Amino acid sequence: MSALATEKKVPVAGRRLKSAVQAEDGRRLGFMLTLPAQLLVLFIALFPLLMQLYISMTDWSPLEGTGWWRAYELWNGFANYTDLAVDSRFWSALGRTALIMIVCVPAEFLLGLGLAILFMDDFVGKRFFYSVMLIPMMVVPAVAGYMFFMLFQSGGPVNNILSALTGTQITLAWLSSPGTALIAVMIADIWQWTPLMFLILLAGLVGVPEDQMRAATLLGASWWQRFRTIVLPKMKTIIIIALAIRVIENFKIFDTLYIMTGGGPGVATETISVYIYKVTQQDLIWGYVAAIALVILIVLSILVSLAISRMNAAKKEMAA
């Protein structure tokens, strides 16, 4: 019996070894076949980053009349970064960007979640209203900016509606006042991007297991209890993804805002993207701009890393 068992084990072990060798050969072949594409992608991603780091340590500008490869002739070390640390206009622009993000992202999330919950039920004209809901995010941001630029004129529809509601003539110059221009920009952003949040959250709600919801209902759980104990935990990953997307995109807000206000009046609505654009195109201080862009890249990378780590933690909680 022992000799027979040994004879049977040897072929099995041989087949396993052969299978492992074939798998290793397959992985090696796959790596070699994809290596050119991987190197190309790495070059596309790495070269601009290294060039940006190189330019950020110089005073190079197109006005110098030399190519960027000769920027070393204007080497300044970390001077751009030290200037950035004391640039009050940069920090003000960063603060406005953060303010827009803090106001718009939660508003878009709450509105999107409310609409997603509403669209979970069947009602007359659901398909029509679903299509209408998605129209704002399909509008080109520059076109949306022009639309809201016209809406918020002193003699525009917004003031006309407010005049009709209050019974008094309102001619508020929304975009010419530092106090109201930023509010108008926020309203435009919320209008355009709430549908995206709605679409992502609706997809998450559809994925919640119906059997668990029915079981909780039979056990006497209220709507809020079902939402808090079943829906939110199941949607945690989707919520993190939705918030991360909107935080990153809101941080880069430019088109709509620039068409509406151009960063004005003065610098009242100047976000970090508008500030970078002005320094790049008007002042042509490209070395300084490279330093700003690199700092913003690091900040956004940290935010993305936090979102990914939180998302992985949420997945582990669901799997536990």
Summary of the structure (lengths in Angstrom):
residues: 320
radius of gyration: 27.8
end to end distance: 45.0
largest distance: 103.5
contacts: 907
relative contact order: 0.11
helix: 81%
strand: 1%
